Amino acid sequence: MRLECRKVYVDVSLDVTKDGRVRPRRLRYEDGSIYVVEQVKDVRHAESTKVGGIGTRYTVVIRGHESYLFDENGKWFVEAKVAS
């Protein structure tokens, strides 16, 4: 079985500080599951090489696993793994 990725747009709850910094707190996946962002490790402008798209890439920790969460001009997505 091979794992591939697809772009999945998600709802994101976030905090915005008075100086304009954005911190994602939770995301709601397409099946309705809610995931808490435990930590934001890095924020940078980057491209998703797995599913396409470019924007602000947040390296986040969710359920103890590091993952990328992208803000593509106000539309948030993750690189979801799917078996093929």
N, CA, C and O atoms as a DFTB+ gen file, in Angstrom:
336 C
 N C O
     1  1       0.853      -1.185       0.000
     2  2       0.000       0.000       0.000
     3  2       0.894       1.242       0.000
     4  3       1.855       1.335       0.764
     5  1       0.562       2.172      -0.854
     6  2       1.320       3.400      -0.987
     7  2       0.520       4.563      -0.429
     8  3      -0.695       4.628      -0.616
     9  1       1.196       5.490       0.259
    10  2       0.518       6.673       0.772
    11  2       0.772       7.859      -0.145
    12  3       1.912       8.152      -0.505
    13  1      -0.289       8.522      -0.511
    14  2      -0.206       9.758      -1.279
    15  2      -0.855      10.849      -0.458
    16  3      -1.459      10.575       0.579
    17  1      -0.734      12.081      -0.913
    18  2      -1.325      13.209      -0.191
    19  2      -2.321      13.943      -1.078
    20  3      -2.196      13.969      -2.302
    21  1      -3.302      14.530      -0.430
    22  2      -4.234      15.403      -1.143
    23  2      -4.481      16.640      -0.284
    24  3      -4.350      16.598       0.939
    25  1      -4.832      17.721      -0.933
    26  2      -5.103      18.976      -0.250
    27  2      -6.503      18.928       0.349
    28  3      -7.482      18.687      -0.357
    29  1      -6.589      19.160       1.659
    30  2      -7.874      19.184       2.347
    31  2      -8.010      20.539       3.038
    32  3      -7.218      20.876       3.919
    33  1      -9.010      21.309       2.635
    34  2      -9.274      22.595       3.279
    35  2      -9.973      22.342       4.614
    36  3     -10.852      21.486       4.716
    37  1      -9.568      23.100       5.631
    38  2     -10.084      22.910       6.989
    39  2     -10.511      24.249       7.577
    40  3     -10.029      25.306       7.170
    41  1     -11.434      24.182       8.552
    42  2     -11.785      25.355       9.341
    43  2     -10.748      25.491      10.439
    44  3     -10.341      24.494      11.035
    45  1     -10.312      26.725      10.716
    46  2      -9.285      26.951      11.731
    47  2      -9.759      28.010      12.711
    48  3     -10.238      29.072      12.312
    49  1      -9.620      27.709      14.001
    50  2      -9.822      28.708      15.056
    51  2      -8.446      29.238      15.405
    52  3      -7.506      28.467      15.600
    53  1      -8.330      30.555      15.484
    54  2      -7.015      31.120      15.737
    55  2      -7.087      32.344      16.624
    56  3      -8.147      32.948      16.793
    57  1      -5.950      32.699      17.184
    58  2      -5.786      33.929      17.943
    59  2      -4.956      34.881      17.105
    60  3      -4.050      34.464      16.384
    61  1      -5.269      36.152      17.205
    62  2      -4.468      37.188      16.566
    63  2      -4.047      38.158      17.663
    64  3      -4.890      38.712      18.369
    65  1      -2.736      38.360      17.804
    66  2      -2.233      39.248      18.842
    67  2      -2.398      40.701      18.419
    68  3      -2.663      40.994      17.253
    69  1      -2.241      41.598      19.371
    70  2      -2.409      43.017      19.065
    71  2      -1.372      43.522      18.074
    72  3      -1.593      44.543      17.422
    73  1      -0.235      42.823      17.945
    74  2       0.754      43.229      16.943
    75  2       0.597      42.469      15.622
    76  3       1.452      42.570      14.741
    77  1      -0.517      41.695      15.483
    78  2      -0.850      41.086      14.202
    79  2      -0.375      39.668      13.978
    80  3      -0.611      39.107      12.908
    81  1       0.291      39.068      14.960
    82  2       0.732      37.683      14.789
    83  2      -0.459      36.722      14.916
    84  3      -1.331      36.902      15.766
    85  1      -0.475      35.710      14.061
    86  2      -1.563      34.733      14.019
    87  2      -1.076      33.434      14.635
    88  3       0.024      32.963      14.345
    89  1      -1.926      32.857      15.502
    90  2      -1.601      31.555      16.105
    91  2      -2.807      30.635      15.962
    92  3      -3.833      30.855      16.605
    93  1      -2.692      29.598      15.116
    94  2      -3.791      28.639      15.015
    95  2      -3.931      27.856      16.319
    96  3      -2.931      27.460      16.918
    97  1      -5.170      27.633      16.758
    98  2      -5.442      26.925      18.014
    99  2      -6.093      25.564      17.800
   100  3      -5.743      24.593      18.470
   101  1      -7.042      25.492      16.863
   102  2      -7.765      24.253      16.580
   103  2      -8.093      24.211      15.099
   104  3      -8.198      25.242      14.435
   105  1      -8.254      22.984      14.594
   106  2      -8.750      22.868      13.229
   107  2      -9.836      21.807      13.190
   108  3      -9.808      20.830      13.939
   109  1     -10.786      22.022      12.304
   110  2     -11.875      21.066      12.097
   111  2     -11.674      20.431      10.737
   112  3     -11.695      21.105       9.706
   113  1     -11.477      19.110      10.753
   114  2     -11.238      18.342       9.538
   115  2     -12.555      18.147       8.791
   116  3     -13.624      18.415       9.339
   117  1     -12.484      17.685       7.553
   118  2     -13.676      17.561       6.709
   119  2     -14.721      16.603       7.271
   120  3     -15.899      16.720       6.933
   121  1     -14.317      15.654       8.124
   122  2     -15.284      14.729       8.726
   123  2     -15.875      15.262      10.031
   124  3     -16.648      14.569      10.692
   125  1     -15.512      16.494      10.403
   126  2     -16.027      17.115      11.619
   127  2     -15.138      16.949      12.828
   128  3     -15.389      17.569      13.862
   129  1     -14.103      16.127      12.731
   130  2     -13.183      15.940      13.852
   131  2     -12.450      17.242      14.156
   132  3     -12.058      17.980      13.252
   133  1     -12.274      17.505      15.445
   134  2     -11.561      18.709      15.876
   135  2     -10.217      18.303      16.461
   136  3     -10.136      17.393      17.286
   137  1      -9.171      18.983      16.028
   138  2      -7.811      18.713      16.476
   139  2      -7.239      19.976      17.113
   140  3      -7.352      21.069      16.558
   141  1      -6.627      19.815      18.278
   142  2      -6.022      20.929      18.999
   143  2      -4.572      21.074      18.558
   144  3      -3.834      20.090      18.492
   145  1      -4.169      22.302      18.256
   146  2      -2.779      22.592      17.928
   147  2      -2.043      22.751      19.258
   148  3      -2.253      23.725      19.980
   149  1      -1.186      21.794      19.571
   150  2      -0.479      21.786      20.840
   151  2       0.695      22.762      20.853
   152  3       1.027      23.340      21.888
   153  1       1.315      22.935      19.690
   154  2       2.478      23.804      19.605
   155  2       2.652      24.286      18.169
   156  3       2.385      23.546      17.223
   157  1       3.099      25.528      18.010
   158  2       3.521      26.049      16.707
   159  2       5.039      26.136      16.762
   160  3       5.593      26.907      17.546
   161  1       5.710      25.346      15.932
   162  2       7.168      25.265      15.979
   163  2       7.848      26.231      15.017
   164  3       8.969      26.675      15.266
   165  1       7.164      26.559      13.908
   166  2       7.794      27.404      12.896
   167  2       6.708      28.034      12.037
   168  3       5.647      27.447      11.822
   169  1       6.988      29.234      11.551
   170  2       6.093      29.926      10.628
   171  2       6.964      30.521       9.527
   172  3       7.927      31.236       9.803
   173  1       6.616      30.218       8.275
   174  2       7.386      30.774       7.151
   175  2       6.549      30.747       5.882
   176  3       5.578      29.997       5.779
   177  1       6.930      31.565       4.928
   178  2       6.305      31.542       3.606
   179  2       6.897      30.353       2.869
   180  3       8.115      30.257       2.720
   181  1       6.038      29.443       2.405
   182  2       6.557      28.239       1.763
   183  2       5.522      27.643       0.825
   184  3       4.345      28.004       0.849
   185  1       5.989      26.734       0.013
   186  2       5.161      26.011      -0.952
   187  2       4.896      24.606      -0.437
   188  3       5.756      24.006       0.208
   189  1       3.720      24.085      -0.716
   190  2       3.438      22.683      -0.436
   191  2       3.924      21.878      -1.624
   192  3       3.336      21.940      -2.704
   193  1       4.983      21.130      -1.434
   194  2       5.529      20.339      -2.535
   195  2       4.735      19.056      -2.755
   196  3       4.870      18.416      -3.798
   197  1       3.902      18.673      -1.774
   198  2       3.139      17.432      -1.891
   199  2       1.814      17.611      -2.616
   200  3       1.410      16.735      -3.381
   201  1       1.117      18.750      -2.388
   202  2      -0.227      18.905      -2.954
   203  2      -0.411      20.204      -3.727
   204  3      -1.498      20.464      -4.244
   205  1       0.621      21.015      -3.814
   206  2       0.530      22.285      -4.518
   207  2      -0.048      23.367      -3.636
   208  3      -0.708      23.078      -2.638
   209  1       0.190      24.572      -3.990
   210  2      -0.267      25.713      -3.218
   211  2       0.906      26.376      -2.518
   212  3       1.939      25.755      -2.270
   213  1       0.721      27.655      -2.204
   214  2       1.780      28.421      -1.554
   215  2       1.139      29.401      -0.601
   216  3       0.039      29.897      -0.845
   217  1       1.826      29.675       0.477
   218  2       1.305      30.619       1.461
   219  2       2.129      30.574       2.730
   220  3       3.313      30.237       2.695
   221  1       1.518      30.907       3.837
   222  2       2.198      30.835       5.122
   223  2       2.075      29.407       5.640
   224  3       0.972      28.886       5.808
   225  1       3.227      28.784       5.890
   226  2       3.241      27.401       6.364
   227  2       3.553      27.394       7.859
   228  3       4.581      27.907       8.303
   229  1       2.646      26.803       8.612
   230  2       2.827      26.640      10.047
   231  2       3.243      25.197      10.305
   232  3       2.532      24.264       9.932
   233  1       4.385      25.019      10.937
   234  2       4.775      23.693      11.404
   235  2       4.161      23.549      12.786
   236  3       4.536      24.257      13.720
   237  1       3.210      22.624      12.910
   238  2       2.451      22.494      14.148
   239  2       2.588      21.080      14.714
   240  3       2.946      20.139      14.006
   241  1       2.294      20.960      16.008
   242  2       2.241      19.657      16.654
   243  2       0.787      19.404      17.035
   244  3       0.174      20.192      17.755
   245  1       0.242      18.288      16.537
   246  2      -1.135      17.866      16.826
   247  2      -1.072      16.407      17.249
   248  3      -0.550      15.562      16.522
   249  1      -1.604      16.121      18.421
   250  2      -1.569      14.753      18.979
   251  2      -0.154      14.193      19.004
   252  3       0.059      13.006      18.759
   253  1       0.804      15.052      19.301
   254  2       2.196      14.632      19.419
   255  2       2.944      14.470      18.113
   256  3       4.122      14.113      18.121
   257  1       2.282      14.725      16.980
   258  2       2.912      14.564      15.666
   259  2       3.080      15.921      14.983
   260  3       2.191      16.772      15.024
   261  1       4.227      16.096      14.365
   262  2       4.503      17.318      13.621
   263  2       3.832      17.251      12.260
   264  3       3.860      16.219      11.590
   265  1       3.226      18.369      11.858
   266  2       2.505      18.435      10.591
   267  2       2.570      19.864      10.067
   268  3       2.957      20.781      10.792
   269  1       2.191      20.048       8.804
   270  2       2.110      21.382       8.219
   271  2       0.653      21.797       8.089
   272  3      -0.217      21.006       7.725
   273  1       0.419      23.062       8.398
   274  2      -0.879      23.710       8.216
   275  2      -0.604      24.967       7.406
   276  3       0.219      25.794       7.797
   277  1      -1.288      25.110       6.284
   278  2      -1.025      26.226       5.371
   279  2      -2.163      27.230       5.380
   280  3      -3.336      26.858       5.398
   281  1      -1.802      28.516       5.365
   282  2      -2.747      29.611       5.153
   283  2      -2.488      30.136       3.747
   284  3      -1.480      30.791       3.479
   285  1      -3.426      29.829       2.863
   286  2      -3.314      30.199       1.451
   287  2      -4.272      31.363       1.202
   288  3      -5.376      31.173       0.690
   289  1      -3.838      32.570       1.570
   290  2      -4.667      33.776       1.411
   291  2      -6.018      33.654       2.112
   292  3      -7.056      33.979       1.536
   293  1      -5.996      33.179       3.369
   294  2      -7.220      33.077       4.149
   295  2      -7.943      31.750       4.047
   296  3      -8.902      31.512       4.780
   297  1      -7.500      30.878       3.148
   298  2      -8.038      29.514       3.054
   299  2      -6.975      28.583       3.622
   300  3      -5.838      28.566       3.151
   301  1      -7.354      27.807       4.637
   302  2      -6.415      26.949       5.347
   303  2      -6.521      25.521       4.836
   304  3      -7.620      25.024       4.589
   305  1      -5.362      24.853       4.674
   306  2      -5.379      23.455       4.250
   307  2      -4.276      22.651       4.897
   308  3      -3.292      23.195       5.398
   309  1      -4.464      21.330       4.876
   310  2      -3.439      20.377       5.324
   311  2      -3.156      19.422       4.185
   312  3      -3.939      19.299       3.243
   313  1      -2.013      18.740       4.287
   314  2      -1.636      17.707       3.334
   315  2      -2.101      16.372       3.931
   316  3      -1.402      15.781       4.755
   317  1      -3.266      15.908       3.518
   318  2      -3.846      14.681       4.084
   319  2      -3.279      13.450       3.384
   320  3      -3.180      13.406       2.158
   321  1      -2.915      12.468       4.172
   322  2      -2.397      11.219       3.621
   323  2      -3.567      10.288       3.281
   324  3      -4.496      10.117       4.070
   325  1      -3.493       9.701       2.099
   326  2      -4.517       8.749       1.664
   327  2      -3.821       7.518       1.083
   328  3      -2.807       7.640       0.396
   329  1      -4.361       6.354       1.356
   330  2      -3.802       5.119       0.821
   331  2      -4.234       4.940      -0.623
   332  3      -5.365       5.256      -0.990
   333  1      -3.326       4.432      -1.433
   334  2      -3.670       4.186      -2.848
   335  2      -3.260       2.796      -3.256
   336  3      -3.464       2.404      -4.404
